[in-house]
Amino acid sequence: MNRRGILSISATLASGLLALLPSSTVAQQGTKLLYRHYAEADERERRLLCKPIILLLVSIIEAVLHDLHTRIKTFTIEGVQNLATSAGDYIRLKKIDEFEKYIASAKKHDLFNLADSGFYQQLDELRRLRNRIHIQNTRNDFERNECDAFNDDRKVLAEKALEKTMRTMAEKFTRIHDHVDEFKLPWDAHFPTSKFLRAKK
């Protein structure tokens, strides 16, 4: 793929990303497509693909946290499995409607059981990085050069964060439905997989 094609993919994803995310199939197919191009790309092209990959992975994390908070607010009779009553009561009373607030809520109630691991700080770093979707970078977050800000190390950080997020949803806050498909990772898993989270073959 040439540079123009990569930049076209990046621009398309950046402009329509959040609108597409309600469909898990679209999000999954988007990650699969990007990782296929990443595997075939040379080093220069891979650097360019890090931004759309990170944007997509972090936006999926936001969508999952939004879904969890929506379930907590609306599943008032059946509840959400393994959620402390105090956490549910708190979340139902608060207006939690943006990524930064989802992360703060998850941290306050340690929804991921990762209080001392730095995980919530990593999520917030990825949130700030995701907001670098805007090329002008008026907040001066991270390195000035986009290829330095969206680098391979941060791509791996986003992969690990999404894995931990999906694992927690699958194992702790399981949906009691047989129509929820497993999430197939388009990269080699960083952690042991669960029955709902499968590494690429």
Secondary structure, DSSP 8 states (H G I E B T S, - for coil): --HHHHHHHHHHHHHHHHHHTT-HHHHHHHHHHHHHHHHHS-HHHHHHHHHHHHHHHHHHHHHHHHHHHHHHHH-TTT--TT--HHHHHHHHHS---SHHHHHHHHHHTTTTS-TTTTHHHHHHHHHHHHGGGSTT-TT--S-SSHHHHS-HHHHHHHHHHHHHHHHHHHHTS--S-TT---EE-SS--SS--BTTEE---
